[in-house]
């Protein structure tokens, strides 16, 4: 977030990806894009007002105070960070958040529907915010509303994966076109399996430049 230089962003992400264990790599790559599901998958659907309500309940703040800080910052993340630093109520038990736990809670949100769904969603968000350190709260809140604000676009992630695992950026990009999930692509790159990428039923293929063919026989052969 502190740099506007794409190469610096690439290098920071590349170091992170390289140091991340295989089982966490897909999650880390998604979260670094401010995503909980790959593109074409589910959407969290968490409105700003619901996130502000979660901040209010998590830190014992009044709705008016939360609204005032949000108006000043224009950012739910900075709002969450402010109240996490100045919380009026503390949990009796300090629990360290894990990447898996954060991801699990956030991924459960879209499936909560029907009567009482808002309260259940609030509860899952609260569970994360209550145990979060101020900086963690900032990024959890931003991720929940799917606006991470660190200036990491797909191109930066693509180049970071290539840089981390010594692959050609074009090969990483082609694998993503088939797989549709940079988290999965990163694992393939780390395991030297990029060339095994293939189409999957239910996984949207990304647009690629097409070549004109000589006819259907050539199309089916290819």
C-alpha positions as CSV (number, residue, x, y, z in Angstrom):
1,X,0.0,0.0,0.0
2,X,2.9,2.3,0.7
3,X,4.3,2.3,-2.8
4,X,2.9,3.3,-6.2
5,X,5.7,1.5,-8.1
6,X,4.5,-1.7,-9.8
7,X,7.9,-3.3,-9.7
8,X,8.2,-2.8,-5.9
9,X,4.7,-4.2,-5.4
10,X,5.7,-7.2,-7.6
11,X,8.8,-7.8,-5.5
12,X,7.0,-7.5,-2.2
13,X,4.3,-10.0,-3.3
14,X,6.9,-12.3,-4.9
15,X,8.7,-12.6,-1.5
16,X,5.5,-13.3,0.2
17,X,4.4,-16.0,-2.3
18,X,7.8,-17.6,-2.2
19,X,7.8,-17.8,1.6
20,X,4.2,-19.2,1.8
21,X,3.6,-22.9,2.4
22,X,1.8,-24.7,-0.4
23,X,-1.4,-25.3,1.6
24,X,-1.8,-21.5,2.3
25,X,-0.6,-20.2,-1.0
26,X,-4.0,-20.2,-2.8
27,X,-5.5,-18.3,0.1
28,X,-2.7,-15.8,0.3
29,X,-2.8,-15.0,-3.4
30,X,-6.5,-14.5,-3.3
31,X,-6.4,-12.3,-0.2
32,X,-3.5,-10.2,-1.7
33,X,-6.0,-9.3,-4.5
34,X,-8.7,-8.4,-1.9
35,X,-10.6,-11.4,-3.0
36,X,-12.2,-14.3,-1.1
37,X,-13.4,-16.2,-4.2
38,X,-11.9,-16.4,-7.6
39,X,-13.4,-14.2,-10.3
40,X,-16.6,-15.7,-11.6
41,X,-17.3,-17.3,-8.2
42,X,-19.4,-16.2,-5.3
43,X,-19.6,-12.6,-4.2
44,X,-19.6,-11.7,-0.5
45,X,-22.3,-9.0,-0.8
46,X,-21.3,-7.2,2.4
47,X,-22.6,-3.6,2.3
48,X,-20.7,-0.8,3.9
49,X,-23.5,-0.3,6.4
50,X,-23.3,-3.9,7.6
51,X,-19.5,-3.6,8.0
52,X,-20.0,-0.4,10.0
53,X,-22.5,-2.1,12.2
54,X,-20.0,-4.9,12.8
55,X,-17.4,-2.3,13.8
56,X,-19.9,-0.7,16.2
57,X,-20.7,-4.0,17.9
58,X,-17.2,-5.3,18.0
59,X,-15.7,-2.3,19.8
60,X,-18.5,-1.0,21.9
61,X,-18.7,2.2,19.9
62,X,-21.9,4.3,19.2
63,X,-23.4,4.3,15.7
64,X,-22.8,8.1,15.6
65,X,-19.1,7.8,16.5
66,X,-18.6,5.1,13.8
67,X,-20.4,7.2,11.2
68,X,-18.4,10.3,12.0
69,X,-15.0,8.5,11.7
70,X,-16.2,6.8,8.5
71,X,-17.2,10.2,7.1
72,X,-13.7,11.6,7.9
73,X,-11.8,8.6,6.4
74,X,-14.2,7.4,3.7
75,X,-12.7,3.9,4.3
76,X,-14.2,1.1,6.4
77,X,-10.7,-0.2,6.9
78,X,-9.3,2.9,8.5
79,X,-12.6,3.2,10.5
80,X,-12.1,-0.4,11.9
81,X,-8.4,0.3,12.7
82,X,-9.3,3.5,14.6
83,X,-11.8,1.7,16.8
84,X,-9.6,-1.3,17.3
85,X,-6.9,1.0,18.6
86,X,-9.4,2.8,20.9
87,X,-11.7,0.0,21.8
88,X,-14.0,0.5,24.8
89,X,-14.5,-3.2,25.4
90,X,-12.0,-6.0,25.4
91,X,-12.3,-9.7,24.9
92,X,-11.5,-11.7,28.1
93,X,-9.5,-14.2,25.9
94,X,-6.9,-13.1,23.4
95,X,-7.1,-15.3,20.3
96,X,-4.6,-15.1,17.5
97,X,-6.3,-15.0,14.1
98,X,-5.1,-17.4,11.4
99,X,-5.3,-17.0,7.7
100,X,-7.5,-20.1,7.5
101,X,-9.9,-18.8,10.1
102,X,-10.3,-15.4,8.5
103,X,-10.9,-17.0,5.1
104,X,-13.4,-19.6,6.5
105,X,-15.5,-16.9,8.1
106,X,-15.5,-14.7,5.1
107,X,-16.3,-17.6,2.7
108,X,-19.4,-18.6,4.8
109,X,-21.0,-15.1,4.3
110,X,-22.6,-15.6,0.9
111,X,-24.4,-18.8,1.9
112,X,-26.2,-17.2,4.9
113,X,-29.7,-16.3,3.6
114,X,-33.2,-16.0,5.0
115,X,-34.5,-15.0,8.4
116,X,-31.9,-13.8,10.8
117,X,-29.2,-13.8,8.1
118,X,-28.0,-10.2,8.9
119,X,-27.4,-11.1,12.5
120,X,-25.5,-14.3,11.6
121,X,-23.3,-12.4,9.2
122,X,-22.7,-9.7,11.8
123,X,-21.6,-12.5,14.2
124,X,-19.1,-13.9,11.8
125,X,-17.6,-10.5,11.1
126,X,-17.6,-9.6,14.8
127,X,-15.7,-12.8,15.6
128,X,-12.9,-11.7,13.4
129,X,-12.8,-8.0,14.5
130,X,-12.9,-8.7,18.2
131,X,-9.7,-10.7,18.1
132,X,-8.0,-8.6,15.4
133,X,-5.1,-6.3,16.0
134,X,-5.7,-2.8,14.6
135,X,-3.9,-3.3,11.4
136,X,-5.5,-6.7,10.9
137,X,-8.9,-5.1,11.5
138,X,-8.2,-2.6,8.7
139,X,-7.6,-5.3,6.1
140,X,-10.3,-7.6,7.3
141,X,-12.9,-4.8,7.0
142,X,-11.6,-3.9,3.5
143,X,-11.6,-7.5,2.4
144,X,-15.2,-8.0,3.6
145,X,-16.4,-5.1,1.4
146,X,-14.0,-6.2,-1.4
147,X,-12.0,-3.0,-1.6
148,X,-8.5,-3.7,-0.4
149,X,-7.0,-0.4,-1.6
150,X,-3.4,-1.5,-2.0
151,X,-3.1,-1.0,-5.7
152,X,-2.6,-4.6,-6.7
153,X,-4.1,-5.5,-10.1
154,X,-4.1,-8.8,-11.9
155,X,-1.0,-7.8,-13.9
156,X,1.0,-7.3,-10.7
157,X,-0.1,-10.6,-9.2
158,X,0.7,-12.4,-12.5
159,X,4.3,-10.9,-12.6
160,X,4.8,-11.6,-8.9
161,X,4.0,-15.3,-9.4
162,X,6.4,-15.4,-12.3
163,X,9.1,-13.6,-10.4
164,X,8.6,-15.8,-7.3
165,X,8.9,-19.1,-9.1
166,X,11.2,-18.1,-12.0
167,X,8.5,-18.6,-14.7
168,X,7.8,-16.6,-17.9
169,X,4.9,-14.1,-17.2
170,X,3.2,-15.2,-20.5
171,X,3.1,-18.8,-19.3
172,X,1.6,-17.7,-16.0
173,X,-0.9,-15.6,-17.8
174,X,-1.9,-18.5,-20.2
175,X,-2.3,-20.8,-17.2
176,X,-4.6,-18.2,-15.6
177,X,-6.7,-18.0,-18.8
178,X,-7.5,-21.8,-18.4
179,X,-7.7,-22.0,-14.6
180,X,-9.3,-18.6,-13.7
181,X,-7.7,-18.5,-10.2
182,X,-4.3,-17.0,-9.6
183,X,-4.2,-18.9,-6.2
184,X,-4.2,-22.2,-8.1
185,X,-1.9,-20.9,-10.7
186,X,0.7,-19.9,-8.0
187,X,0.7,-23.5,-6.7
188,X,1.1,-24.9,-10.3
189,X,4.0,-22.5,-10.8
190,X,5.7,-23.4,-7.5
191,X,5.3,-27.1,-8.4
192,X,6.5,-26.6,-12.0
193,X,3.2,-27.8,-13.4
194,X,2.0,-24.7,-15.3
195,X,1.9,-26.6,-18.6
196,X,-0.6,-29.0,-17.1
197,X,-3.3,-26.3,-16.9
198,X,-6.5,-27.3,-18.6
199,X,-10.1,-26.3,-18.9
200,X,-12.5,-27.4,-16.2
201,X,-16.3,-27.7,-16.3
202,X,-17.8,-24.8,-14.2
203,X,-14.6,-22.7,-14.2
204,X,-14.9,-19.8,-16.6
205,X,-12.2,-19.5,-19.2
206,X,-10.5,-16.1,-19.5
207,X,-10.6,-14.3,-22.9
208,X,-7.6,-14.9,-25.0
209,X,-6.6,-13.6,-28.5
210,X,-8.0,-16.1,-31.0
211,X,-6.4,-17.2,-34.3
212,X,-8.4,-17.6,-37.5
213,X,-8.7,-21.2,-38.5
214,X,-8.9,-22.8,-41.9
215,X,-12.0,-24.8,-41.1
216,X,-13.7,-27.1,-38.6
217,X,-11.3,-30.0,-39.2
218,X,-8.4,-27.8,-37.9
219,X,-10.5,-26.5,-35.0
220,X,-11.3,-30.0,-33.7
221,X,-7.7,-31.2,-34.2
222,X,-6.4,-28.4,-32.1
